Amino acid sequence: QVQLVESGGGSVQSGGSLRLSCARSGIRFRDSCMAWFRQAPGAKREGIAGINVDGSRHYAESVNGRFTISQDKSKNTLFLEMNSLKEEDTAMYFCTADICWETVQALAVSQSLPRDFGYWGQGTQVTVSA
């Protein structure tokens, strides 16, 4: 059974930084694409960063240059380093497995619900204030 547990969320002022972690069990890193999604109140869930099985990293335009996705395979943990945070980054952040970046991009322009794909954690809240 795949389990994903996020941590590291919290409240921070604009311009600050946070580091999210996602502890994974039940699936091996090398066998799975990993991605981070976020969902603001009233908004669609959006994919913001992903690592494909080949190790390639991908970012949404809204976070490119500010966020960094990485993984520690020895600890089976996925990370999202978030710098230069903005108020519009306020959202619930979710770790996912088995959603490759090509699917993330397809979901962005689809009526399909992202939660119907892959595996999801319970989410961690990030709040950025002015």
C-alpha positions in Angstrom: 0.0 0.0 0.0 1.4 3.4 -1.0 1.5 6.0 1.7 2.6 9.6 1.3 2.9 11.9 4.3 3.7 15.6 3.8 5.2 17.9 6.4 6.9 21.3 6.6 4.0 23.6 5.9 3.3 26.7 7.9 2.9 30.4 7.9 5.6 32.7 6.5 5.9 36.3 5.4 6.2 37.2 1.8 9.7 36.7 0.6 10.4 34.0 3.0 11.2 30.3 2.5 9.8 26.9 3.4 10.9 23.3 2.8 8.2 20.7 2.3 8.9 17.0 2.8 7.0 13.9 1.7 7.8 10.6 3.3 6.9 7.7 1.0 6.3 4.1 1.6 5.0 1.2 -0.4 6.6 2.2 -3.7 10.2 2.7 -4.8 11.4 6.0 -6.1 13.0 4.6 -9.2 9.7 3.1 -10.3 7.6 6.2 -9.9 7.2 9.7 -11.1 6.7 12.1 -8.3 5.1 15.5 -8.3 3.8 18.4 -6.1 0.4 19.9 -6.5 -1.3 22.7 -4.7 -4.8 23.9 -4.3 -5.9 27.4 -3.2 -9.4 28.0 -1.9 -11.9 28.0 -4.8 -9.2 27.1 -7.3 -8.4 24.0 -9.3 -5.7 21.7 -8.0 -2.6 22.5 -10.1 0.7 20.6 -10.6 3.7 22.8 -9.8 6.8 20.6 -9.8 7.6 17.1 -10.8 10.4 14.5 -11.2 10.0 11.9 -13.8 11.4 8.4 -13.6 14.4 9.4 -15.8 15.3 12.0 -13.2 14.2 15.0 -15.2 12.7 17.9 -13.2 9.9 20.1 -14.4 8.2 23.2 -13.0 5.1 25.2 -13.6 5.8 28.7 -14.9 4.4 30.2 -11.7 7.1 28.7 -9.5 10.0 28.2 -11.9 13.2 29.8 -10.5 11.7 30.0 -7.0 10.9 26.4 -6.1 13.2 23.3 -6.3 12.0 19.7 -6.3 14.4 17.0 -5.1 14.5 13.6 -3.6 16.6 11.6 -1.2 16.3 8.0 -2.4 18.1 6.6 0.6 15.4 8.1 2.9 12.6 7.6 0.4 11.7 11.3 0.8 10.6 13.9 -1.7 11.3 17.6 -1.0 10.1 21.0 -2.3 12.3 23.9 -1.5 10.2 27.1 -1.8 12.0 30.5 -1.9 10.8 34.0 -2.5 7.3 33.0 -1.4 4.4 35.2 -2.5 0.9 35.6 -1.1 -0.4 33.8 -4.2 1.6 30.7 -3.1 -0.9 30.3 -0.3 -2.5 26.9 -0.7 -2.7 23.3 0.4 0.3 21.4 -1.0 0.0 17.8 -1.9 2.7 15.2 -2.7 1.8 12.7 -5.4 3.2 9.5 -6.8 2.7 7.9 -10.3 1.8 11.2 -12.0 4.4 12.0 -14.5 4.9 15.6 -15.7 3.3 14.9 -19.1 0.1 13.9 -17.2 0.4 17.0 -15.0 0.5 19.2 -18.1 -2.5 17.3 -19.6 -4.5 17.7 -16.4 -3.9 21.5 -16.5 -6.0 21.7 -19.7 -8.4 18.9 -19.0 -11.7 18.6 -17.2 -10.4 15.5 -15.4 -9.8 15.7 -11.7 -6.2 15.3 -10.7 -7.2 13.4 -7.6 -8.4 10.6 -9.8 -4.8 9.9 -10.9 -1.9 8.4 -9.0 -1.5 8.4 -5.2 -1.9 11.4 -2.9 -0.9 12.5 0.5 -3.2 14.3 2.9 -1.6 17.7 2.2 0.2 20.4 4.2 -1.0 24.0 4.4 1.3 26.9 3.3 0.2 30.4 4.2 2.1 33.4 3.0 1.2 36.8 4.4 2.2 40.3 3.4 
